[in-house]
């Protein structure tokens, strides 16, 4: 019974995190977004952006709001999120942006933000 509660508790946490990121989940990206924004990104942050579904979806969400004319802003936002994500990867290992939304990682996230600022 305890295992079932943990499983249900884990599902509730997962579902609540999805509420925080709203319309970003399940979004399909356009080829134009891939060719005009994602393909122009280079470096280690680019690889991180391509590997992390949430960072890519965040960029696409901004793209939908502002269009390709703001591709520098979109790229910069995604690169900033990738830089944020690279910090815990040096210590914790392979984590995703979604992993960093877990409540037990709150203080780690605050610490990372302070170190980047």
N, C-alpha and C positions, 0 to 999 in steps of 0.2 A: 504494500500500500504506500509506503514512503517513496518508493521508486516511481510509482504512478504520479504522486504529487510533484516530485521533482520534474518529471516529464511534462506535466501540465503547467507547472510553474515556468519551465523553460519555454514552452509554447506561448504562454502569456507574455513573457519578456520579449520574445521574438516578434510577436504581433504588435506589441506596443512600440517597439523600435520602428516597425514598418509604418505605423501611424505618424511618427516623427518625420519620416522622409516622404510621406504623401505620394504625390503623383509620379515620383521618380521611379518607383518600382514597376516592373513589367513594361516599361516604355521601350518601344523599338526605335532604333536610331535610323535616320535617313542616310542614304549613300552620300548625299551632298555634305552632311555633317562629317562623315568619315573622311571624305576626300579633301574638304576645305579646312577642317579644323584638326582632326586627329592625325592625319598624315603629315601635317606640317610640324608637329611636335617632335623634338629630338632630345636625346640624352637619357639619363637614368630615370628622370621623372616621367619621361614619355612612356617608358616600359611599364612603370608603376601605374600610370593612368590606364594603359591598355589592359593591364592585368586585373585592375580593380573595377568591378561592375558598377559600384556605387559612384565612384569618381566620374566614370564615363557618363553615367545617367545624369549626374548633376550637371555636367557640361552640356549635355543634350537638352536638359530642361532650360538652361540659360539660353541656349541656341534657339529654342522654340520661342522664347519670350522676346529676344532681341534680333535674331537673324544673323546671317553671316557677316554683316557689317561690323559686328562686335567680336569677331573671332579672336582678336588679341586679348580682349577682356576674358573671354571664355577660356582660352588657353592658359592665361595667367591664373585664373581661378583653379583650374584643374591641376596646374603645376604646383600651386600653393598647397592644395590638398595632398598631392603626392609627396611633397617635401615633408609635410606633417606626418605622413604615414611612414616615411623612411626612418624617422627617429626611433619609434618603438621597434621596428624591424631589426635595428642594430642590437637591441637588448633582448627583446622577447623572441624574435624569430619571425616567421612568416605570418603576418596578421593582415586583415583587411580593414577597410574603413568601417564596415559594418561591425566587425569585432570590437572596434574602439568605441562603439556606442553602448556597450554593456556597462551596467551600473558599477560593477566592481572595478572598472578601468577609469572611473571618473578622475581620481587624483593623478593617475598617470597622464591622462589627457591634459589636465591643467598644468602639470609640470612640463609637458612637451610644448604646450603653447607658450609658456613663459620662456623656455629656452630658445624658441624660435624668434620671439619678439625682441 
